[in-house]
Structures are given as structure tokens and as C-alpha cells.
Amino acid sequence: MHIALCDTRYGGVFKDFAGGFGVGTFRGWSPRGKVIEYFYNRDFRPSALALGYLAAQLRRLGHTVEYCLDRLVPADVHVFLPALMTVPRERSLIRHINSKWPASRVLVLGQVASTMPDAFADLDCQVLRGEPEQLASKWDDVLSSREQVDDLGTVADLDDLPFPDWSPFPYRRFRVGYDFWRFPTAYVQSSRGCTLSCSYCPYIILENKVRTRSPESVVDEIRHNGETYGFRSFKFRDPLFGAKKKHLVEIAERIGRLPKKIQFSVESRIELLPQETLQMLRDVGLTSVTVGIETPDRDTLLKYKRAPIRDDKQGHFVDMCRRMGIRVVAGFMIGFPDDTRQSIRSVFRYAKQVNPFVANFNICTPYPGTGFISDIRDQIDSLDWSRYDVYTPNLKYDHFTTDQMADIHQECFRHYYWRFSWLFANWQFLTPRLHAMLSPLFGRRERNSLPAVLAQPSKSIPFKVIETRDAA
């Protein structure tokens, strides 16, 4: 059979983020905002990891596989892995397939399929809940079933999965520039799931535990991807990298024995990455760490069941990483229903104080299937899924209109990056090759940053939340 893996980057979506619901890209409204938008949009991030697994599994079953990015081709089976913000777009594509190739089977997989199957109820398609990689093991059952919604379940042993097959994809273009300076970039995963209980987080919808792959399999995949496709950097898509310390150590040791040095990045919580762990990871290729700082307000974190971390530890962590030459990509969250000008100002000021290389200001988004969407259902202003990109407000706010919240969001990005203190603290990551040439000229203490006095938060650019008015 000929299988078409139907994908889209409509709206600048990145499907492998937000637990499979996907995220969009920042869109600037002003000249300064447009400059920031350019740097956000210059990457061509890898296609979703689940699609790479599906390509490998379906080919192993003897089928031909074609990757279709924002186009449709005739096929025996069309497979969709929608993001939340692409649901309207992919509904339209499925409707077109139903009309043009009525004999084709259409399968809808992934997090969106698992949490909101009714979104496709009026279309001629089969919605499969569970992990997409379960499709191959249940292929015959799926094709013989006439149920519109079926359950696939989860993968019992992650080591049973074949290495992703990237050959049908435009893999030479894959790059994640905020993490690396060597390309192309591949996604890789050593664990799935999370043990935390943040009510707004989509990573714990299917299960609230961590499953791991063997370190040997993980690093063999990295070696295979380097030798077969020429990947030079690898972004780990574990929601909580390092949850099991022994597992992390063995992965690092095996990466260190690879014949060619690679670059890699991880996502985790700072208490799982103490200095000695960061040093070990950096020595074998770690270039970037993604952490969720969210908000400095302890009460807000506890309200939404996120375990808070002492502020001084977060600032120390970012500074320690910077001195070690490791980039920090920090997520901050604004736009909770009860946010005020003061609460948002405190998030912004704290972001400037911590001063990571990348500060991503996400607008609080109610994802289907989370406890958060149930708690605030009456405060949701829009269920237009095309708006659910983490950069568009979709709630009813106690103290702002949605337009005012959008203005505040733009201000956060503009005033964070247009600061001399951000540039002085993070210049090494903007020009890594220049920094490598100049670093011998700096003393040991300042090898990875300019003098500390230059890296203090700037007071020259005010935060303009005060320019907005509360909703009447």
C-alpha cells in the first residue's frame, strides 16, 4: 500500500511541542517586534518525531511512504497528526481527500485525536486515540475496523521501536538555531511522560509517569542518525530529562564515546541538573537547556499544582549555565485569568533579572484534556483552535481585555530583547564562533561572559504595561 504522511506548517506551527498540541511562532507588530520575529522564524525545525517513527514502522511492514508537506497526493491511506492550531486546516484537507479520493482511508493520530475526537466526527476518517507508534502493531485491526474512533493504547517497551526513518523528509533543512550552531538537527527521545502534576500541562494527559529507553538504544540512534543522514545536533524531546539520574549518567557516558562529537540540548527542571551534572553533559556536547520558570509568584504556581523553585536557585542556575557556555531557554507564562498589571510586571522584571539567552513569554493556554481547562471553562473566550498557538490570548481576563493582553505580550518581547544588558550577557551565544576565537583573551572567571557589571538588568527601557487600561 502507498501511505501518505500528511503534514502542515500552517501558521508557523511546530507540532512536536506542548505535548503534541503544537505551538506557533511569535509574530511582531512593530519594527522591533519584526526583528524578533525574524529570529524566531529562521529555523526549519524537524518534523514531528512520531512521523519519523511511523515512516520506519510502515516501511518495515512493506508499504511505501511519502511525506506530504502542505500538499496532497493520491494514496491508499492518508495519515494525519494534527496540532491544535492546525485542526481547521487539516479538517479542510481531510474533506478534500473525502471528495477527491473517496476510496482512501484517512487516519487521524496524536494528542489532538486522543483528547478531542469529536472535532472530526462529521468527516469520513478514523480517529485513533493513544500513541501514534502503536499504529503499526495494530495495522490490520485498524484497517478492518469500521469504528470511527478506536483506541491504540501506549507503547509497552520503547526499545521495541525502530529508529525513525528521516529519508522521506527534508531533513537536510532541519535546524534549531536557538539551541545549536551545527546543523542539520534531529529530534531524539530517551524518555516519555512526566511525574509532575501541573494542571495546565499536556504532557501528563496520557500518563503521569516516566518511561525510559535503554541508554544503549538512544545513543545507537544518535550514531545511526549521524552516519545515515549527517545530523550534527540533537534536541532531546523528553519532557523531564534526567528524571532518573543513573539513566542520564549512562547516556552521557555513551555520548562521550561516540566517534564524532555532537551537540545536544535537553529540557528539564533545574533541581535535576546540578553543577556536576551540567559539567558532565557539557563535556560531551550539551549546548542548551530548556526550563520552565513560568512566574516568580509562588501562590500562582501552587494554585496550578506546579512545584515552585526558590528564586535564587533559578538565577544561580542561569548564571552558572552562562559561565559554562550553556544556553538557557526559559519559558515564562503570563495571561492567567486573574493576572493584574502588577503580576505581569513582576514576571517581566524577574525575566530581566534572571536574563536567560531566550525568554519565551507564553500566554496561558487551556489545552483539552488538562485539569486547567476544566477549572476555567467559564473563562474561555474563544474555542477557535487556530488561535491556540501560545502567543494569542483566548481567555476572559478579570483586569484586561484580550486586546490589552495581546499588547502586553508584545511589550514583553520587545522590551526584553532590546536591552544592552541582555546583549552583553548573551553575546557569546549570538556569535559562538567569534566567542571561541576570543575566549582565550578573557580570564578564567570571565571566559563565557562579559564583566558582571555590564550584565546587570538595564533600567533604560521601561516596561509599558502601565500604558494599557483595565477592562471596564
Secondary structure, DSSP 8 states (H G I E B T S, - for coil): -EEEEEE--GGG-BTTSGGGT-B-----SSHHHHHHHHHHHS------HHHHHHHHHHHHTT-EEEEEES-----SEEEE---GGGHHHHHHHHHHHHHH-TTSEEEE-SHHHHH-GGGGTTSS-EEEEE-GGGTGGGHHHHHH---SEEEEE--S-GGGS-----TTS-GGG---TTT-SSS-EEEE-SEE--S---TT-GGGSS-SS-EE--HHHHHHHHHHHHHHH---EEEE--TTTTSSHHHHHHHHHHHHTSSS--EEEEE--GGGS-HHHHHHHHHTTEEEEEEEEE-S-HHHHHHTT-----HHHHHHHHHHHHHTT-EEEEEEEE--TT--HHHHHHHHHHHHHH--SEEEEEE----TTSHHHHHTGGGB----GGG-SSSS--B--SS--HHHHHHHHHHHHHHHHS-HHHHHHHHHHHSHHHHHHHGGGS-GGGTTSS-GGGGS---SS--GGGGS----
